[in-house]
């Protein structure tokens, strides 16, 4: 342990002596959390919707047919009841739901007005607002067809409800994505130069002749970035709560545990890149361009994955950040427990083990 602590201390010295690294570590997270929290917006298509039709009349079926023909929605299996709708929201299979009351059609013609309820997942407030606007427009178009005259005799009044984000705080959707992006930059990009830097500086020979096993070298390289990433995570949470008014609804312990698992996954990937590259520039290019851009584009926090071609949706499944984004969004914003994120957690754990094993196997104990 004394040897390990000595190597860990050496790695901390490497980080603290490099001002550019410190700027990336602590400057970039603050800039990104403010930028993404306040500035971005996106369009949505092919969003899952379920319909609870308690009326089963001609009018409700005609509206459902219009929704089916819309490019913005993919109608899932009809809901059975309110609990079924709530369960589907928690699973993430749908983003909105439309509920028709009993005697919807007869109320429309007898009283001149009828209500429908629209429920949207407002953990992504921009998407939720867009979806409710789309549904309102579809219903309004159907209402216009019923009333060709300028002043309609019949009115359908949508009642909108926003789940998980009643205030429609625009920052909520981007916070989990920014956390995933920062971890990818700090943990993967900076760790990717850890081993190859020793080769360029000519100090790798000292490590190889020391009575230190390869696994201990990799651990010593990873520990400083694990600690610094956790500090970054605390900073992000404080900024989210006190600057962007984000309410953390889930378990803090579970959030930290999942974050540590994701950081370890990113560190393992960074060490693998560092072991298979021959220069710091190459390692940084591979990690930044190879992981940062896919994290921004294919995780789902900037652009909905449903909009993308199928090939890009398939590629997104190999990105660790996709699963972490889903976990943090479910736990932090929706208040869900481990029972709803265990699959994503298992995938991350498998990725971490696999990447660390590959990094260890590619650690060369002899210089060429």
DONUNU-569416 format. One line per field, with one value per residue (C-alpha): residue number from 0; x, y, z. Coordinates in pm, 1 decimal, decimal comma, padded with zeros to 6 digits, always signed. Layout:
i = [NUM | ...]
x = [X | ...]
y = [Y | ...]
z = [Z | ...]
END
This chain:
i = [0 | 1 | 2 | 3 | 4 | 5 | 6 | 7 | 8 | 9 | 10 | 11 | 12 | 13 | 14 | 15 | 16 | 17 | 18 | 19 | 20 | 21 | 22 | 23 | 24 | 25 | 26 | 27 | 28 | 29 | 30 | 31 | 32 | 33 | 34 | 35 | 36 | 37 | 38 | 39 | 40 | 41 | 42 | 43 | 44 | 45 | 46 | 47 | 48 | 49 | 50 | 51 | 52 | 53 | 54 | 55 | 56 | 57 | 58 | 59 | 60 | 61 | 62 | 63 | 64 | 65 | 66 | 67 | 68 | 69 | 70 | 71 | 72 | 73 | 74 | 75 | 76 | 77 | 78 | 79 | 80 | 81 | 82 | 83 | 84 | 85 | 86 | 87 | 88 | 89 | 90 | 91 | 92 | 93 | 94 | 95 | 96 | 97 | 98 | 99 | 100 | 101 | 102 | 103 | 104 | 105 | 106 | 107 | 108 | 109 | 110 | 111 | 112 | 113 | 114 | 115 | 116 | 117 | 118 | 119 | 120 | 121 | 122 | 123 | 124 | 125 | 126 | 127 | 128 | 129 | 130 | 131 | 132 | 133 | 134 | 135 | 136 | 137 | 138 | 139 | 140 | 141 | 142 | 143 | 144 | 145 | 146 | 147 | 148 | 149 | 150 | 151 | 152 | 153 | 154 | 155 | 156 | 157 | 158 | 159 | 160 | 161 | 162 | 163 | 164 | 165 | 166 | 167 | 168 | 169 | 170 | 171 | 172 | 173 | 174 | 175 | 176 | 177 | 178 | 179 | 180 | 181 | 182 | 183 | 184 | 185 | 186 | 187 | 188 | 189 | 190 | 191 | 192 | 193 | 194 | 195 | 196 | 197 | 198 | 199 | 200 | 201 | 202 | 203 | 204 | 205 | 206 | 207 | 208 | 209 | 210 | 211 | 212 | 213 | 214 | 215 | 216 | 217 | 218 | 219 | 220 | 221 | 222 | 223 | 224 | 225 | 226 | 227 | 228 | 229 | 230 | 231 | 232 | 233 | 234 | 235 | 236 | 237 | 238 | 239 | 240 | 241 | 242 | 243 | 244 | 245 | 246 | 247 | 248 | 249 | 250 | 251 | 252 | 253 | 254 | 255 | 256 | 257 | 258 | 259 | 260 | 261 | 262 | 263 | 264 | 265 | 266 | 267 | 268 | 269 | 270 | 271 | 272 | 273 | 274 | 275 | 276 | 277 | 278 | 279 | 280 | 281 | 282 | 283 | 284 | 285 | 286 | 287 | 288 | 289 | 290 | 291 | 292 | 293 | 294 | 295 | 296 | 297 | 298 | 299 | 300 | 301 | 302 | 303 | 304 | 305 | 306 | 307 | 308 | 309 | 310 | 311 | 312 | 313 | 314 | 315 | 316 | 317 | 318 | 319 | 320 | 321 | 322 | 323 | 324 | 325 | 326 | 327 | 328 | 329 | 330 | 331 | 332 | 333 | 334 | 335 | 336 | 337 | 338 | 339 | 340 | 341 | 342 | 343 | 344 | 345 | 346 | 347 | 348 | 349 | 350 | 351 | 352 | 353 | 354 | 355 | 356 | 357 | 358 | 359 | 360 | 361 | 362 | 363 | 364 | 365 | 366 | 367]
x = [+00000,0 | +00289,2 | +00415,9 | +00068,6 | +00019,4 | +00358,0 | +00260,6 | -00079,8 | +00086,9 | +00316,7 | +00015,2 | -00147,1 | +00173,0 | +00151,9 | -00202,7 | -00145,9 | +00166,8 | -00024,1 | -00239,0 | -00410,7 | -00525,6 | -00658,1 | -00846,5 | -01010,2 | -01086,6 | -01253,9 | -01315,7 | -01494,1 | -01760,7 | -01874,2 | -01891,7 | -02078,7 | -02329,7 | -02422,8 | -02421,3 | -02625,5 | -02848,7 | -02967,1 | -02911,3 | -03014,1 | -03338,7 | -03435,5 | -03709,2 | -03881,8 | -04024,4 | -04127,9 | -04204,5 | -04379,0 | -04735,2 | -05000,9 | -05373,8 | -05633,0 | -05964,0 | -06246,5 | -06498,4 | -06456,2 | -06672,8 | -06636,7 | -06491,3 | -06212,9 | -06121,9 | -06100,5 | -05860,6 | -05651,0 | -05634,2 | -05499,9 | -05233,6 | -05138,5 | -05083,9 | -04868,6 | -04488,5 | -04434,1 | -04579,6 | -04549,9 | -04861,0 | -04770,9 | -05001,3 | -05319,3 | -05308,0 | -05528,6 | -05561,2 | -05385,0 | -05140,8 | -05042,9 | -04966,7 | -04757,5 | -04562,9 | -04484,6 | -04362,8 | -04126,4 | -03994,8 | -03926,7 | -04124,5 | -04343,2 | -04304,4 | -04673,4 | -05022,9 | -05370,0 | -05678,7 | -06037,8 | -06314,0 | -06624,5 | -06898,3 | -06651,7 | -06846,4 | -07189,9 | -07063,6 | -06915,0 | -07246,6 | -07485,2 | -07306,1 | -07099,9 | -06769,6 | -06562,5 | -06232,3 | -05933,8 | -05626,6 | -05271,4 | -04994,0 | -04633,2 | -04296,9 | -04158,5 | -03818,7 | -03737,7 | -03946,1 | -03877,1 | -03990,8 | -04292,5 | -04403,7 | -04354,5 | -04552,5 | -04844,4 | -04846,6 | -04851,8 | -05139,4 | -05332,0 | -05287,2 | -05410,7 | -05717,0 | -05774,0 | -05758,4 | -06015,9 | -06233,9 | -06212,9 | -06329,3 | -06632,1 | -06705,8 | -06649,5 | -06796,1 | -06568,4 | -06716,9 | -06715,4 | -07023,2 | -06834,1 | -06519,7 | -06261,9 | -06062,7 | -05728,3 | -05619,8 | -05237,6 | -05035,8 | -04654,2 | -04493,6 | -04162,0 | -04115,9 | -04428,8 | -04237,9 | -04094,0 | -03742,0 | -03541,3 | -03219,1 | -03342,5 | -03290,3 | -02932,7 | -02791,9 | -02758,4 | -02612,7 | -02359,6 | -02252,8 | -02196,2 | -02008,5 | -01782,0 | -01698,2 | -01610,3 | -01378,0 | -01214,4 | -01199,0 | -01141,1 | -00948,9 | -00715,0 | -00654,1 | -00582,4 | -00248,7 | -00144,3 | +00054,6 | +00169,3 | +00305,4 | +00544,9 | +00667,8 | +00729,7 | +00904,5 | +01124,1 | +01009,4 | +00832,4 | +01157,6 | +01152,9 | +00798,3 | +00880,5 | +01184,8 | +01005,9 | +00854,4 | +00513,1 | +00259,2 | +00088,5 | -00252,3 | -00114,4 | +00033,4 | -00305,4 | -00479,3 | -00227,9 | -00290,3 | -00668,2 | -00711,2 | -00633,2 | -00885,4 | -01144,7 | -01105,7 | -01106,6 | -01409,6 | -01603,3 | -01510,2 | -01636,3 | -01957,8 | -02017,2 | -01955,6 | -02205,2 | -02470,4 | -02424,4 | -02449,4 | -02754,8 | -02939,6 | -02845,5 | -02796,1 | -03035,7 | -03303,4 | -03285,3 | -03456,0 | -03285,0 | -03574,4 | -03390,7 | -03141,5 | -02814,0 | -02636,6 | -02761,0 | -02660,6 | -02308,1 | -02277,9 | -02385,3 | -02152,6 | -01854,8 | -01935,6 | -01951,0 | -01626,4 | -01451,9 | -01585,1 | -01449,4 | -01115,1 | -01083,8 | -01152,9 | -00896,0 | -00632,0 | -00704,1 | -00656,6 | -00336,5 | -00195,8 | -00262,2 | -00144,1 | +00211,6 | +00179,8 | -00017,3 | -00158,1 | -00292,1 | -00440,3 | -00608,9 | -00743,9 | -00887,0 | -01048,1 | -01180,8 | -01303,3 | -01389,2 | -01588,1 | -01683,6 | -01874,0 | -02066,8 | -02153,3 | -02292,1 | -02477,5 | -02584,1 | -02665,1 | -03002,9 | -02968,2 | -02903,0 | -03092,5 | -03365,7 | -03245,3 | -03588,7 | -03520,0 | -03202,3 | -03157,6 | -03162,4 | -02787,5 | -02707,1 | -02952,3 | -02769,7 | -02430,3 | -02559,0 | -02593,0 | -02214,5 | -02166,7 | -02138,0 | -02268,7 | -02605,4 | -02673,0 | -02541,4 | -02756,3 | -03062,9 | -02974,0 | -02915,0 | -03225,0 | -03437,9 | -03293,5 | -03222,7 | -03522,4 | -03789,7 | -03700,9 | -03690,9 | -03502,2 | -03250,1 | -03522,4 | -03576,1 | -03209,0 | -03055,9 | -03027,6 | -02830,7 | -02618,7 | -02539,1 | -02435,8 | -02202,9 | -02049,8 | -01985,7 | -01829,4 | -01605,4 | -01482,9 | -01426,3 | -01241,5 | -01021,7 | -00930,9 | -00839,6 | -00634,6 | -00442,1 | -00378,5 | -00252,8 | -00015,0 | +00328,1 | +00580,2 | +00863,7 | +00947,6 | +00993,5]
y = [+00000,0 | +00238,9 | +00183,8 | +00237,9 | +00560,6 | +00684,5 | +00627,7 | +00786,2 | +01091,0 | +01112,1 | +01112,8 | +01393,4 | +01596,2 | +01539,3 | +01676,5 | +01977,5 | +02087,7 | +02101,8 | +02418,5 | +02318,4 | +01996,2 | +02184,9 | +02420,4 | +02125,6 | +01962,1 | +02252,2 | +02525,2 | +02325,9 | +02173,6 | +02515,7 | +02654,5 | +02351,0 | +02332,6 | +02698,8 | +02674,1 | +02357,8 | +02453,4 | +02777,7 | +02774,9 | +02457,8 | +02337,0 | +02056,4 | +01917,6 | +01582,9 | +01307,9 | +00942,2 | +00975,9 | +00691,8 | +00763,3 | +00544,4 | +00608,7 | +00518,5 | +00522,6 | +00492,6 | +00621,0 | +00376,3 | +00592,2 | +00724,9 | +01059,6 | +00914,3 | +00660,6 | +00934,7 | +01136,4 | +00824,6 | +00763,7 | +01116,5 | +01060,2 | +00731,5 | +00909,4 | +01181,5 | +01156,5 | +01296,4 | +00999,6 | +00624,5 | +00486,0 | +00205,1 | -00063,4 | +00091,6 | +00153,5 | -00048,1 | +00203,0 | +00487,4 | +00251,0 | +00102,6 | +00451,1 | +00535,0 | +00209,0 | +00281,8 | +00631,2 | +00486,9 | +00227,9 | +00501,9 | +00340,0 | +00646,2 | +01021,3 | +01115,6 | +00972,4 | +01074,4 | +00986,0 | +00995,5 | +01002,6 | +00785,4 | +00925,3 | +01156,0 | +01171,1 | +01213,7 | +01490,4 | +01666,6 | +01678,2 | +01716,2 | +01988,8 | +02140,4 | +02058,9 | +01765,6 | +01722,9 | +01499,6 | +01467,1 | +01489,1 | +01359,3 | +01432,1 | +01333,8 | +01676,5 | +01552,9 | +01679,9 | +02001,4 | +02109,8 | +01775,0 | +01769,9 | +02116,5 | +02029,7 | +01706,6 | +01873,7 | +02139,7 | +01869,6 | +01686,4 | +02008,3 | +02097,1 | +01754,0 | +01781,9 | +02138,9 | +02024,9 | +01755,6 | +02009,3 | +02236,7 | +01948,7 | +01903,9 | +02276,6 | +02417,4 | +02749,6 | +03020,0 | +02995,7 | +02631,6 | +02490,2 | +02203,6 | +02236,8 | +01979,2 | +02116,2 | +01943,0 | +01924,5 | +01914,6 | +01762,5 | +01763,9 | +01472,2 | +01501,6 | +01869,4 | +02070,5 | +02401,3 | +02301,0 | +02390,9 | +02373,3 | +02279,7 | +01941,5 | +01758,6 | +01876,9 | +01821,9 | +01440,0 | +01476,4 | +01736,5 | +01514,6 | +01224,0 | +01450,5 | +01592,1 | +01247,5 | +01133,7 | +01433,1 | +01426,6 | +01054,7 | +00924,3 | +01198,9 | +01291,8 | +00932,0 | +00833,8 | +01019,9 | +00877,4 | +00574,0 | +00709,7 | +01017,5 | +00795,3 | +00650,5 | +00994,4 | +01124,6 | +00816,7 | +00726,0 | +00406,3 | +00212,2 | +00307,3 | +00175,5 | -00148,2 | -00231,3 | -00144,3 | -00427,0 | -00299,9 | -00520,2 | -00381,9 | -00375,9 | -00154,7 | +00084,2 | +00119,8 | +00171,0 | +00438,9 | +00613,3 | +00602,1 | +00702,5 | +01077,9 | +01116,1 | +00921,1 | +01162,3 | +01471,5 | +01346,4 | +01302,0 | +01657,5 | +01773,9 | +01579,3 | +01754,4 | +02092,7 | +02006,9 | +01902,0 | +02224,5 | +02435,6 | +02240,5 | +02285,6 | +02643,9 | +02800,4 | +02610,2 | +02525,8 | +02152,1 | +01939,3 | +01604,1 | +01363,4 | +01031,6 | +00876,5 | +01067,2 | +00745,1 | +00566,1 | +00862,2 | +00861,5 | +00483,7 | +00490,8 | +00784,1 | +00599,9 | +00300,1 | +00521,0 | +00698,0 | +00361,3 | +00264,4 | +00587,0 | +00544,5 | +00190,7 | +00313,3 | +00590,2 | +00346,6 | +00115,2 | +00402,7 | +00504,2 | +00152,5 | +00107,8 | +00451,2 | +00575,8 | +00951,7 | +01188,3 | +01370,7 | +01047,9 | +00939,2 | +01275,2 | +01279,9 | +00929,8 | +00995,3 | +01345,6 | +01293,1 | +00928,0 | +00965,1 | +01328,7 | +01379,7 | +01048,9 | +01134,9 | +01471,1 | +01342,8 | +00985,0 | +00991,4 | +01156,7 | +01472,0 | +01710,5 | +01540,9 | +01275,6 | +00933,4 | +00859,3 | +01115,6 | +00941,8 | +00664,1 | +00312,1 | +00263,9 | +00552,0 | +00420,5 | +00085,5 | +00256,9 | +00438,8 | +00106,4 | +00064,7 | +00400,2 | +00383,7 | +00740,8 | +00638,2 | +00405,7 | +00650,7 | +00931,0 | +00707,9 | +00613,3 | +00968,4 | +01098,7 | +00826,7 | +00856,8 | +01229,5 | +01371,7 | +01103,6 | +00976,2 | +00611,1 | +00342,6 | +00075,6 | -00162,9 | +00061,9 | +00104,6 | -00233,6 | -00333,1 | -00020,8 | -00069,2 | -00426,2 | -00312,2 | -00046,7 | -00297,6 | -00537,2 | -00261,5 | -00154,6 | -00510,3 | -00574,7 | -00248,1 | -00286,2 | -00640,8 | -00522,5 | -00234,1 | -00475,5 | -00720,0 | -00439,0 | -00303,6 | -00379,8 | -00484,7 | -00449,3 | -00147,4 | -00201,1]
z = [+00000,0 | +00068,1 | -00285,4 | -00429,2 | -00233,1 | -00352,6 | -00715,1 | -00660,9 | -00506,4 | -00809,0 | -01041,7 | -00841,5 | -00886,1 | -01263,9 | -01269,3 | -01044,4 | -01234,6 | -01562,7 | -01567,8 | -01892,1 | -01732,2 | -01430,6 | -01663,0 | -01837,0 | -01504,3 | -01328,8 | -01588,9 | -01856,4 | -01626,5 | -01505,2 | -01860,0 | -01993,3 | -01711,1 | -01766,2 | -02145,9 | -02174,8 | -01886,9 | -02039,6 | -02414,6 | -02599,0 | -02753,9 | -02994,2 | -03220,5 | -03163,4 | -03387,0 | -03357,3 | -02986,9 | -02806,9 | -02695,3 | -02534,3 | -02539,2 | -02277,2 | -02462,0 | -02211,9 | -02467,4 | -02757,4 | -02977,8 | -03330,7 | -03224,8 | -03009,1 | -03276,4 | -03540,0 | -03324,2 | -03257,5 | -03633,1 | -03684,1 | -03419,0 | -03585,9 | -03915,0 | -03757,7 | -03808,0 | -03458,3 | -03269,7 | -03254,3 | -03090,2 | -02850,7 | -02714,0 | -02569,6 | -02195,1 | -01962,5 | -01678,4 | -01495,6 | -01321,4 | -01655,0 | -01787,4 | -01480,6 | -01516,0 | -01882,1 | -01798,2 | -01537,6 | -01781,3 | -02036,5 | -02318,5 | -02372,2 | -02342,7 | -02335,8 | -02296,7 | -02413,1 | -02208,6 | -02335,0 | -02069,6 | -02081,4 | -02312,1 | -02482,4 | -02809,6 | -02654,3 | -02425,5 | -02727,3 | -02910,8 | -02617,9 | -02422,5 | -02701,9 | -02530,9 | -02405,4 | -02228,6 | -02293,2 | -02074,2 | -02205,1 | -01977,0 | -02074,8 | -01928,7 | -01837,8 | -01723,5 | -02072,8 | -02065,3 | -02423,3 | -02559,3 | -02327,4 | -02436,5 | -02803,3 | -02768,1 | -02593,6 | -02865,8 | -03134,3 | -02968,9 | -02911,5 | -03279,1 | -03391,7 | -03167,7 | -03283,7 | -03646,9 | -03578,9 | -03401,6 | -03706,7 | -03927,2 | -03701,6 | -03719,7 | -04068,3 | -03958,6 | -03820,9 | -03474,0 | -03360,3 | -03192,5 | -03036,3 | -02829,2 | -02721,5 | -02428,4 | -02363,1 | -02000,4 | -01990,2 | -01707,7 | -01690,7 | -01505,1 | -01315,1 | -01401,3 | -01335,4 | -01355,6 | -01698,4 | -01592,0 | -01916,0 | -01736,3 | -01618,6 | -01945,6 | -01993,7 | -01644,8 | -01675,5 | -02024,8 | -01915,2 | -01625,2 | -01865,7 | -02107,0 | -01836,0 | -01703,9 | -02055,3 | -02101,5 | -01759,2 | -01699,1 | -02051,2 | -02231,7 | -01949,2 | -01840,8 | -02201,2 | -02184,7 | -01847,0 | -01968,9 | -02303,7 | -02126,5 | -01932,7 | -02262,5 | -02412,4 | -02100,8 | -02080,1 | -01729,3 | -01831,9 | -01780,4 | -01412,0 | -01375,3 | -01554,5 | -01341,7 | -01016,6 | -00807,1 | -00906,9 | -01082,5 | -01397,7 | -01229,2 | -00951,5 | -01209,2 | -01377,4 | -01043,4 | -00944,6 | -01278,0 | -01231,7 | -00866,2 | -00903,7 | -01185,8 | -00990,4 | -00697,8 | -00920,1 | -01113,4 | -00791,2 | -00688,8 | -01027,8 | -00971,8 | -00639,0 | -00806,2 | -01080,5 | -00828,8 | -00630,6 | -00947,2 | -01057,8 | -00729,6 | -00643,1 | -00987,6 | -01213,2 | -00951,3 | -01017,5 | -00754,5 | -00691,8 | -00636,6 | -00611,3 | -00373,6 | -00345,3 | -00244,1 | -00556,3 | -00775,7 | -00630,3 | -00663,4 | -01028,6 | -01095,2 | -00946,2 | -01166,5 | -01474,9 | -01382,7 | -01345,6 | -01689,9 | -01841,0 | -01662,8 | -01795,2 | -02147,2 | -02108,3 | -01984,4 | -02276,8 | -02522,8 | -02344,7 | -02371,3 | -02743,5 | -02862,5 | -02902,1 | -02843,1 | -02623,5 | -02926,4 | -03074,4 | -02741,7 | -02689,3 | -03045,1 | -03016,9 | -02679,5 | -02754,2 | -03109,7 | -03065,3 | -02743,1 | -02683,8 | -03009,1 | -02986,4 | -02626,5 | -02733,2 | -03038,0 | -02960,3 | -02589,1 | -02632,6 | -02426,9 | -02718,6 | -02998,7 | -02950,6 | -03060,0 | -03205,9 | -03480,2 | -03598,1 | -03856,2 | -03720,4 | -03770,5 | -03535,0 | -03277,9 | -03288,0 | -03249,4 | -02940,7 | -02757,8 | -02739,3 | -02564,6 | -02183,5 | -02158,9 | -02305,1 | -02012,1 | -01752,4 | -01896,0 | -01869,2 | -01509,7 | -01386,7 | -01559,8 | -01401,8 | -01050,0 | -01021,4 | -01208,9 | -01176,9 | -00829,6 | -00937,4 | -00747,1 | -00836,4 | -00955,7 | -01259,4 | -01355,5 | -01273,0 | -01640,5 | -01731,4 | -01419,4 | -01519,4 | -01868,6 | -01722,0 | -01481,3 | -01768,8 | -01977,0 | -01688,3 | -01629,2 | -01998,6 | -02065,2 | -01757,2 | -01861,0 | -02211,4 | -02069,2 | -01847,3 | -02133,5 | -02357,0 | -02092,5 | -02235,9 | -01974,3 | -02227,6 | -02437,4 | -02809,5]
END
